Amino acid sequence: MRIAAVGDVHGGENLPALRKDLETLPPPDLFLLAGDLTDHDNVDAFVEVVDAVRSRVSCPIYGVFGNNEYTESHDEYRKRSGIPLLDDEAATVRIAGRDVRLIGSIGSLDRPTWWQRTNIPGIARVYEERVAKIDGLLQGGGLRILLTHYPPTHATMGGEKEEWRPELGSKKLEAVVLRRRPDLVIHGHIHKGIPFATLATGQKTIEDFDPRGAIPVHNVAYPVTRKVTVIEEGRATFK
């Protein structure tokens, strides 16, 4: 199974480079878009990115919204892009002869940004409720992929300042990921981060040992990767 993923294209800023990457992309079984395909709610630019991907692949394409795809325009993004955009939702996708449960969300922040606190009443409660929603969606077995825009961990934040990390991602969701153990986590948003990390419980004693190993986490934000991320099952980056 081969999964391709990208986020944070930010419209025309990275679209020309993305087009070149797509020309040499090996055929994926699933293509995931991790939000912020545009800037400042420009629906036209979002559709251009989706169309660029669609013109090069024949596999299912799924995405999530980022903070640059404003809530009031979500219906327009869905209608004009023509792809499933998951908003605290799960979808079962049949790829490479297997059922994959894809859980998609913009994600959560442990501390809303100043702009959010000023302009979006109740946003802190929304984030708390979203953590609980994702927890519920991740229940169960089978092959599960968590796709978010905001990172559900600090592990891939790299050079981002420690004091700002609660406004960039969520340690509360990290606890959910460690408990529910999806097979793969993919996110965007972090421009100064690192492209890959793993999550594992502390295994200092035999009782703590988990034979399932670490959970792979990919930051597919284009400013970090400068390419479409390709993840293949059976390799170290995908169990």
LOROZA-562480 format. One line per field, with one value per residue (C-alpha): y, x, z; residue in three letters; residue number from 0. Coordinates in nm, 2 decimals. Example, Ala and Ser with C-alpha at 12.3 -4.5 7.8 and 13.67 -1.06 7.14 Angstrom:
BEGIN
north: -0.45/-0.11
east: 1.23/1.37
up: 0.78/0.71
rest: ala/ser
nr: 0/1
# end
This chain:
BEGIN
north: 0.00/0.34/0.66/1.01/1.31/1.69/1.99/2.36/2.43/2.77/2.82/2.98/3.00/2.63/2.52/2.54/2.33/2.08/2.04/1.93/1.69/1.53/1.46/1.21/1.07/0.69/0.59/0.60/0.39/0.69/1.06/1.27/1.65/1.79/2.13/2.48/2.42/2.79/3.12/3.35/3.15/3.17/2.89/2.92/2.85/2.55/2.41/2.46/2.25/1.97/1.98/1.95/1.64/1.49/1.54/1.32/1.04/0.79/0.69/0.81/1.16/1.27/1.59/1.79/2.16/2.38/2.72/2.90/2.73/2.93/2.75/2.96/2.85/2.48/2.39/2.58/2.39/2.06/2.16/2.31/2.06/1.75/1.55/1.43/1.67/1.51/1.74/1.53/1.24/0.89/0.72/0.36/0.35/0.03/0.05/-0.22/-0.48/-0.37/-0.16/0.14/0.36/0.72/0.96/1.33/1.66/2.00/1.89/2.07/2.32/2.30/2.69/2.89/3.16/3.52/3.58/3.29/3.39/3.74/3.65/3.30/3.28/2.94/2.82/2.66/2.44/2.35/2.22/2.02/1.87/1.78/1.59/1.38/1.33/1.21/0.98/0.82/0.80/0.62/0.34/-0.01/-0.22/-0.26/-0.04/0.32/0.64/0.97/1.28/1.63/1.97/2.08/1.82/1.58/1.59/1.81/1.54/1.69/2.06/2.07/2.44/2.58/2.77/2.57/2.85/2.86/2.49/2.48/2.72/2.50/2.15/1.93/1.71/1.62/1.46/1.29/1.11/0.99/0.87/0.68/0.51/0.44/0.36/0.43/0.27/0.60/0.97/1.25/1.62/1.96/2.32/2.31/2.50/2.49/2.13/1.80/1.56/1.25/1.13/0.83/0.81/0.54/0.49/0.49/0.13/0.13/-0.19/-0.52/-0.43/-0.12/-0.30/-0.27/-0.52/-0.32/-0.07/0.30/0.50/0.68/1.05/1.24/1.62/1.67/2.05/2.15/2.42/2.13/1.85/2.04/1.74/1.51/1.27/0.90/0.64/0.27/-0.01/-0.25/0.01/0.17/0.47/0.27/-0.05
east: 0.00/0.14/0.00/0.09/0.03/0.08/-0.03/0.03/0.07/-0.07/-0.20/0.03/0.31/0.40/0.17/0.43/0.67/0.40/0.31/0.67/0.67/0.35/0.51/0.75/0.52/0.49/0.12/-0.03/-0.32/-0.45/-0.37/-0.43/-0.44/-0.36/-0.52/-0.40/-0.40/-0.49/-0.43/-0.69/-0.99/-0.92/-1.14/-1.01/-0.66/-0.77/-0.95/-0.64/-0.43/-0.69/-0.72/-0.34/-0.34/-0.65/-0.48/-0.19/-0.35/-0.63/-0.66/-0.91/-0.83/-0.93/-0.86/-0.92/-0.96/-0.68/-0.70/-0.68/-1.00/-1.25/-1.54/-1.81/-1.67/-1.65/-1.96/-1.81/-1.48/-1.67/-1.89/-1.62/-1.33/-1.55/-1.34/-1.44/-1.32/-1.35/-1.44/-1.43/-1.55/-1.44/-1.46/-1.38/-1.18/-1.10/-0.75/-0.50/-0.76/-0.80/-1.04/-0.88/-1.06/-0.96/-1.03/-1.01/-1.02/-0.86/-0.73/-0.70/-0.49/-0.42/-0.43/-0.63/-0.43/-0.47/-0.67/-0.90/-0.95/-1.04/-1.27/-1.42/-1.63/-1.61/-1.32/-1.14/-1.45/-1.46/-1.11/-1.18/-1.49/-1.29/-1.03/-1.32/-1.47/-1.14/-1.10/-1.43/-1.36/-1.03/-1.19/-1.18/-0.94/-0.84/-0.61/-0.66/-0.51/-0.55/-0.53/-0.53/-0.41/-0.29/-0.04/-0.18/0.16/0.47/0.70/0.73/0.76/1.14/1.25/0.91/0.95/0.85/0.63/0.42/0.37/0.03/-0.10/0.04/-0.08/-0.21/-0.05/-0.40/-0.45/-0.11/-0.24/-0.54/-0.31/-0.10/-0.41/-0.60/-0.29/-0.38/-0.14/-0.04/-0.07/-0.04/-0.06/0.05/0.06/0.42/0.65/0.96/0.91/1.06/0.91/0.89/0.88/0.74/0.53/0.56/0.47/0.75/0.87/1.10/0.96/0.84/0.49/0.51/0.64/0.41/0.50/0.32/0.60/0.60/0.34/0.47/0.39/0.44/0.45/0.36/0.37/0.52/0.75/0.92/0.92/0.95/0.79/0.49/0.54/0.52/0.46/0.47/0.33/0.60/0.87/0.99/0.77/0.44/0.39
up: 0.00/-0.10/0.04/-0.08/0.13/0.13/0.32/0.35/-0.02/0.04/-0.31/-0.56/-0.31/-0.36/-0.64/-0.93/-0.73/-0.64/-1.00/-1.08/-0.79/-0.91/-1.25/-1.10/-0.82/-0.82/-0.85/-0.50/-0.37/-0.16/-0.17/0.15/0.17/0.52/0.50/0.42/0.05/0.02/0.19/0.35/0.24/-0.13/-0.27/-0.62/-0.52/-0.31/-0.62/-0.83/-0.59/-0.59/-0.96/-1.00/-0.78/-0.96/-1.30/-1.20/-0.99/-1.03/-0.66/-0.40/-0.27/0.08/0.27/0.59/0.64/0.76/0.95/0.61/0.49/0.70/0.86/0.68/0.34/0.41/0.21/-0.09/-0.06/-0.07/-0.36/-0.58/-0.51/-0.55/-0.29/0.05/0.32/0.66/0.95/1.27/1.06/0.97/0.63/0.52/0.20/0.01/-0.12/-0.23/-0.14/0.22/0.41/0.57/0.82/0.77/1.06/0.95/1.14/1.14/1.49/1.82/2.00/2.37/2.39/2.13/1.95/2.05/1.73/1.80/2.17/2.05/1.76/1.81/2.13/2.29/2.08/2.38/2.44/2.08/2.10/2.42/2.25/1.94/2.14/2.27/1.92/1.78/2.07/1.99/1.62/1.68/1.88/1.73/1.54/1.18/0.97/1.09/0.97/1.15/0.92/1.08/1.00/1.35/1.48/1.75/1.92/1.98/1.85/1.50/1.60/1.56/1.58/1.69/2.02/2.32/2.47/2.15/2.10/2.28/2.01/1.73/1.83/2.11/2.37/2.48/2.14/2.17/2.48/2.27/1.99/2.24/2.39/2.06/1.86/1.49/1.25/1.09/1.18/0.91/0.98/0.84/0.98/1.13/0.90/1.12/1.22/1.12/0.87/1.08/1.44/1.63/1.94/2.20/2.56/2.81/2.82/3.12/3.27/3.12/3.22/3.00/2.70/2.39/2.12/1.86/1.85/1.80/1.60/1.29/1.26/0.94/0.91/0.54/0.54/0.21/0.36/0.56/0.31/-0.02/-0.18/-0.18/0.11/0.00/0.27/0.20/0.42/0.53/0.56/0.88/0.84/0.81/1.01
rest: met/arg/ile/ala/ala/val/gly/asp/val/his/gly/gly/glu/asn/leu/pro/ala/leu/arg/lys/asp/leu/glu/thr/leu/pro/pro/pro/asp/leu/phe/leu/leu/ala/gly/asp/leu/thr/asp/his/asp/asn/val/asp/ala/phe/val/glu/val/val/asp/ala/val/arg/ser/arg/val/ser/cys/pro/ile/tyr/gly/val/phe/gly/asn/asn/glu/tyr/thr/glu/ser/his/asp/glu/tyr/arg/lys/arg/ser/gly/ile/pro/leu/leu/asp/asp/glu/ala/ala/thr/val/arg/ile/ala/gly/arg/asp/val/arg/leu/ile/gly/ser/ile/gly/ser/leu/asp/arg/pro/thr/trp/trp/gln/arg/thr/asn/ile/pro/gly/ile/ala/arg/val/tyr/glu/glu/arg/val/ala/lys/ile/asp/gly/leu/leu/gln/gly/gly/gly/leu/arg/ile/leu/leu/thr/his/tyr/pro/pro/thr/his/ala/thr/met/gly/gly/glu/lys/glu/glu/trp/arg/pro/glu/leu/gly/ser/lys/lys/leu/glu/ala/val/val/leu/arg/arg/arg/pro/asp/leu/val/ile/his/gly/his/ile/his/lys/gly/ile/pro/phe/ala/thr/leu/ala/thr/gly/gln/lys/thr/ile/glu/asp/phe/asp/pro/arg/gly/ala/ile/pro/val/his/asn/val/ala/tyr/pro/val/thr/arg/lys/val/thr/val/ile/glu/glu/gly/arg/ala/thr/phe/lys
nr: 0/1/2/3/4/5/6/7/8/9/10/11/12/13/14/15/16/17/18/19/20/21/22/23/24/25/26/27/28/29/30/31/32/33/34/35/36/37/38/39/40/41/42/43/44/45/46/47/48/49/50/51/52/53/54/55/56/57/58/59/60/61/62/63/64/65/66/67/68/69/70/71/72/73/74/75/76/77/78/79/80/81/82/83/84/85/86/87/88/89/90/91/92/93/94/95/96/97/98/99/100/101/102/103/104/105/106/107/108/109/110/111/112/113/114/115/116/117/118/119/120/121/122/123/124/125/126/127/128/129/130/131/132/133/134/135/136/137/138/139/140/141/142/143/144/145/146/147/148/149/150/151/152/153/154/155/156/157/158/159/160/161/162/163/164/165/166/167/168/169/170/171/172/173/174/175/176/177/178/179/180/181/182/183/184/185/186/187/188/189/190/191/192/193/194/195/196/197/198/199/200/201/202/203/204/205/206/207/208/209/210/211/212/213/214/215/216/217/218/219/220/221/222/223/224/225/226/227/228/229/230/231/232/233/234/235/236/237/238
# end
